[in-house]
């Protein structure tokens, strides 16, 4: 008999991840502030919780797929949150991207109640969430990790236990910053190429098969050429990873010249009010400076 799973947070990634949990035969309870998100899974056979307490009372394993630290903190420790009703032996799997220090503090607090908190952020687009082929990096108690591994395997293809609490978040930040740097570089170079007289579609073709290729360039350059800036996480949310890595590097007295330079493009984009658009919208910063627009031919 499979464990009953509670799933909190049914956004663009969470709803697809939860559907895979349900599809692989796990009894599922779901909760989200948006009723329509819950009802979609309810029609597929999930139980719809009226509140967070319902999740705790009915589920031994609880997955969080929430957008940021304040949301996770509220669900765990806020008024009406999970902490007050959790019981010994339950396992919480936080699949969001928060902060390693917060994760460690939260895990320590919950451990006093006999509850394990695993930080298990994911990487991959919505298409991979739907296919159940995400990469999941996990920090926390190894015994708890082994228990919930069958659950994680319904959502991910590559699942790596990174070590102690917070290490999953550290790995996610490392991955995201490398990705973010490549997108910031694309945002500079495509407008420059256009200003110098190159055809941006041809630039994309060459780079996509050349030594300058990266996933960030491939994914966002296509969207930039189509002037689509709503696909992907909002830049304002993605910025927290850059801020976190600079903070951790400062603690170690380690300079990060490349990441720090990319950070300036992020800051300029946010200062121009682009925080609700995707990372690809950073190109608008340099388009404005260079007086060009990167666009596919009609």
Secondary structure, DSSP 8 states (H G I E B T S, - for coil): ----EEEE--STTHHHHHHHHHHTT--EEEE-SSHHHHHHHHTTT-EE-SSHHHHHHH-SEEEE--SSHHHHHHHHHSTT-SGGG--TT-EEEE-S---HHHHHHHHHHHHTTT-EEEE--EES-HHHHHHT-EEEEEES-HHHHHHHHHHHHHHEEEEEEEESTTHHHHHHHHHHHHHHHHHHHHHHHHHHHHHTT--HHHHHHHHHTSTT--HHHHHHHHHHHTT---SSSBHHHHHHHHHHHHHHHHHTT---HHHHHHHHHHHHHHHTT-TTSBGGGGHHHHHHHHT-------
